[in-house]
């Protein structure tokens, strides 16, 4: 089967079936300056949803433990992965050792003045900074972004321009949303970094993704090609009987 045939096949698959949010949705042509974000949780949700990595469907991770709610649209950047390069950048910035990636796509919070009524959507976002978060020895960066062309938040280009109250609200959520009463906090935010550093984290997460999954389409194409040629051989055998 020719490359042109494979391209047509992938296009038809995309029209017929829903793409996996992590692997099938493009990060966007202008990444990392502007990215596609898949939103799993919104501020009105009373349970925390996350994408099931195997099926691509949203699943309930857990009910929110307390009355605090996620203060922004929350999800991840498709075709990113927090592994060796993200962990290395975290160790360089903190001077610590033995930090590993959390094996998840890169998390993102998207600020907007508009009320969004449900998750399981994709939005265009402009990164303006992030939190360097370490959770149980794992690099768990949170990219902070604004909804592209948002009438209010769209005027801010770097996290340093945000009101301190917004940063503190986001920080409080991420430090406490997993905590049970009486238990110590097992995660920390070591730095609040600006736009340029956020772009570097995204670039590294793209590199980690490409290292782990970059040839995914090529592997699937090879598998389809083998199946096609096997079917042709079977037909030739049957036709010769």
N, C-alpha and C positions, 0 to 999 in steps of 0.2 A: 504494500500500500504506500502510495507516494506521500510526501510531506504535505502537499496541497490537500490530499484526501483527508489526512489527519486533522489539518486545520479546519476543514469543513465539518468533520465529525465532532471536534471539540465545540465548535460553534453551535451545532445542533443539540449537543448535550446540554449546553448552557441555556438554550431556549426551552428544552424539555424538562429539565430538572433544576431544583433550587440549589444554588451554590453553597458549599460549606462556608460558614462565616469566617473561619480562620484561614482556610486554604484557598477558597474559591473566589473571594472578594478581593479585587486589586487594592493595594495600598493607596494608589492614586499617582498620576503622572508627575505631580509636583512635589512628591515626598522627598525629603522630610519637612519642607517648608509648609506644605499643606498635606493633610492626610485624610483618608477615609477612616472613620471610627464606627465600630459596631457597638451599639448601645444595648447593654444587658439590663441595667437597673436605672430607674428614674426616682426622683425624690419622694413620690407618693407611694412607692412600693413598700409593703410591710414584710416582705420576704426578700431574701437575696437570691437573684437568679444568676446563673452562669451557663455558658455554652458547654454542652456535653461534647468532649473532644472527639469521640468516636462517631456520633450521629450528626452533630451539628445543630441539634435542637436545644432550645433553652430548657434547663432543668432547675428545680428548686434546690439551691445549695443549703440554705437554712433560713428559718425565720429570723428577722432582725431581733437581737436579744434585748435591746432597750428602745426607748422612744426616739433616740437619735436616728436621723435619716441621712442618706447620702445627699450632700448639698449641691449636687450637680448631676448631669447625665454621666453615667459611668459604664465603661466597657473596655474594649481593647482595640488595638490597631491591627488589622489583618496582615498576614504574612510577615509577622515579627515573632521573635522568640528570645526569651531571656536565658542565655546560656553563657558560654565561656567569655565572649567579648564584653558583654554587659557586666558580668561579674568582675572581669579584669579592670574595667573602667571604675567600678565601685571601689575596688581595692586601691587603685591609684589615688582616688579622690579622698579616701578615708585613712589611708596608711595602714589598713588592716590586712590580715591574711586569712586564708581559708574561707573566703566568701565564694559561694556558688550561685549560679542562676536558679530561678525558681521553676524552670521548665514550663513556663506559661507564656502566652503572647503578652506583649507590653501593654500594661494598663493605661487608661487615659480617662481623665475627667474633662467634660466639655461644658463650659459655662455659657448660658444663654438667658436672656430676659424673657423668652417665650416659654409658656407652659407646654410641655410635651407630655401627652397623656398615656403613653405606653412605650415599652422598650421593644426589643427585637427589630430594630431599625438601623439604617446606616445614615450617617451625617457627615458633612464635610467640616473639618476642624482645622484650626490654625494653632499650632503649638506655641506657647509663650513662656514655658518654664516647666519645672517639675520638682518633685520631692525625691530625694535619695533616701529610700526606705530600705531597712534591713529587717527581715522577719525570720527569726530563728536561724540566722546565719546565711540567709538567702537574699540576694539582690532582688528587690521588689519595687523598682522605680514606678512612680506615678507621674505620668505626663499631664501637665495642666494645659488646657487649650481653650480657645473660644470658638463658638460656632461661627463659621466663616460668614461674613457680611451681617453679623448680628448688629442690630441698631444701637445697642448699648455696649455690650462687651467687645464688639468688633473694633472699638477705638483703641483698645489696649494691645500693645505689641510685645510687651515683656512683663513677666510676673512682678517685677519691681514696681510697676504702675498700678497694680491692684491694691485696693484698700486692705489694710492689715486685718480687718474683721473677716474678710473672705478667706484669706490664707489661714487664719487661725481656725476658722470653722472647718475647712478641709483637713487641716492637720489633726484637729481633735477627732474627727470621724475616723481617719485611718489609724490612729493610735488606740482607739477604744472599741471599734465595731466588732472585734473578735473576743474582747475581754469579758470574762465572767466575774461576778462579784467576789471579791476577796482574792482573786488571782493576780499575780504580777503581770505587768505589761511585757510581752515577749518581743515586741518590735520597737523600732526607733526610727526617727527621721533625722538623719545626720546633717543634711543640707537642704536648703531651698535654693534651687539653681535657676538661672535665667534661660532665655530662649536659645542661645547658641549651644549651651551645654545640653539642653533638651534635644536639639537637633542631632547632636553627636550620639546621645543615647539611642535615638531612633535609628540612626545609621548602623550602629553596632547591633541592634536587635534585628535589623534587616540582614546583616551579615551572618548572624547566628542562625536566622531562619534559612538562609540560602545554604548554609553548611549542612543543616539537618534535613531540609525539605526542598531545596532549590531545584532538584531534578525530578520532582514528583511527577510532573506532566510527561517528562521523557520516559520515566519508568512505566507509567501507565500506557503510553503510546507503544512502547516496546512490547508490553504484555498483550495489547490489542493486536499488534502486528503478528505476534506469535500465534495468537488464537485464530487470526484470519488465515494465515498460511497453513495452519493445522487443518482448518475447515476445508480449505481448497484441496489439500492432499487427500483428505477423507473422501471428498467428492470425486476426485480422480480415481481413487481406488474403487469406489462403488460403481463408477461409470465403466470401469474395465471388467467388471464381473459379468 
